[in-house]
C-alpha cells in the first residue's frame, strides 16, 4: 500500500498545528496573572489633562482613562504627556505622584 504525498503533507500539517496549540497553552499558563486594582499600584500613567491637583490620566497597561488626584503640595501641577506613578486606588480614582526624571 502506497501513501500519497497529499496524505503525508496533511499529517505533517496536523502535527505542526497540534504542536503550535500545545505551545500556546503552555505559554499562556506561564504568563503572570494581573488582576484587581492592587496590581495598578506602582504602574506608570500618562497625564491626559493637567493635574492641578485633579485631572485625568491614561494607564498604559489597562488602556483606560482614569480620574486622578495628585498627591503632595497643593501648588504642584503636572502637565499633559508627563508621567506619574500610581500610589493608591480608591473607587474609580487614582492617587498619583509625579515621576522623577531619571538622570543619565
C-alpha positions as CSV (number, residue, x, y, z in Angstrom):
1,X,0.0,0.0,0.0
2,X,1.4,3.3,-1.1
3,X,0.7,6.6,0.8
4,X,0.4,9.6,-1.4
5,X,2.2,12.9,-0.9
6,X,-1.0,14.7,-0.1
7,X,-1.7,12.4,2.8
8,X,1.8,12.9,4.2
9,X,1.5,16.7,3.8
10,X,-1.8,16.6,5.7
11,X,-0.4,14.6,8.5
12,X,2.6,16.9,8.8
13,X,0.3,20.0,8.9
14,X,-1.8,18.4,11.5
15,X,1.2,17.6,13.7
16,X,2.5,21.1,13.4
17,X,-0.9,22.6,14.3
18,X,-1.2,20.4,17.4
19,X,2.3,21.4,18.4
20,X,1.5,25.1,18.0
21,X,-1.6,24.7,20.1
22,X,0.3,23.0,22.9
23,X,3.0,25.7,22.8
24,X,0.3,28.4,23.1
25,X,-1.3,26.7,26.0
26,X,2.0,26.3,27.9
27,X,2.9,29.9,27.2
28,X,-0.5,31.1,28.4
29,X,-0.1,29.2,31.7
30,X,3.3,30.7,32.4
31,X,2.1,34.3,32.0
32,X,1.9,36.4,35.2
33,X,-1.6,36.9,36.5
34,X,-2.6,40.5,36.9
35,X,-6.0,41.1,38.4
36,X,-7.5,43.7,40.6
37,X,-6.7,47.3,41.5
38,X,-3.8,46.2,43.7
39,X,-1.8,45.4,40.5
40,X,-2.1,49.0,39.4
41,X,-0.2,50.4,42.3
42,X,3.4,51.3,41.1
43,X,2.4,51.4,37.4
44,X,3.2,54.4,35.3
45,X,0.4,56.6,33.8
46,X,0.4,59.4,31.3
47,X,-1.3,62.6,32.2
48,X,-4.2,63.5,29.8
49,X,-5.5,66.7,31.3
50,X,-3.3,68.8,33.7
51,X,-3.3,67.6,37.3
52,X,-3.9,70.6,39.5
53,X,-4.4,68.6,41.7
54,X,-7.3,66.8,39.9
55,X,-7.3,65.7,36.3
56,X,-7.3,62.5,34.1
57,X,-4.5,60.0,33.3
58,X,-4.1,57.2,30.8
59,X,-3.0,53.9,32.4
60,X,-0.8,52.2,29.8
61,X,-1.3,48.6,30.9
62,X,-5.0,48.9,31.3
63,X,-5.6,51.1,28.2
64,X,-8.1,53.2,30.1
65,X,-8.5,56.9,31.1
66,X,-8.9,57.4,34.9
67,X,-9.7,60.3,37.1
68,X,-6.6,61.1,39.2
69,X,-5.6,63.2,42.2
70,X,-2.1,64.5,42.5
71,X,-0.6,63.8,46.0
72,X,1.8,66.3,47.6
73,X,1.9,70.1,47.7
74,X,-1.2,71.9,46.6
75,X,0.7,74.3,44.3
76,X,2.2,71.3,42.4
77,X,0.9,70.7,38.9
78,X,1.7,68.1,36.2
79,X,1.2,68.9,32.6
80,X,-0.3,66.6,29.9
81,X,2.0,64.0,28.4
82,X,4.1,63.8,31.6
83,X,4.4,60.5,33.5
84,X,3.1,59.9,37.0
85,X,3.2,56.9,39.3
86,X,0.1,55.4,40.8
87,X,0.3,55.2,44.6
88,X,-3.3,54.4,45.6
89,X,-6.6,53.3,44.1
90,X,-9.9,54.2,45.7
91,X,-13.1,53.5,43.8
92,X,-12.7,55.0,40.4
93,X,-10.0,57.5,41.3
94,X,-6.2,57.1,41.3
95,X,-3.8,58.9,43.6
96,X,-0.6,59.7,41.8
97,X,2.8,61.3,42.3
98,X,5.0,63.0,39.8
99,X,7.6,60.7,38.3
100,X,11.1,62.0,38.9
101,X,13.2,62.4,35.8
102,X,15.9,59.8,35.6
103,X,19.5,61.1,35.3
104,X,21.6,59.6,32.6
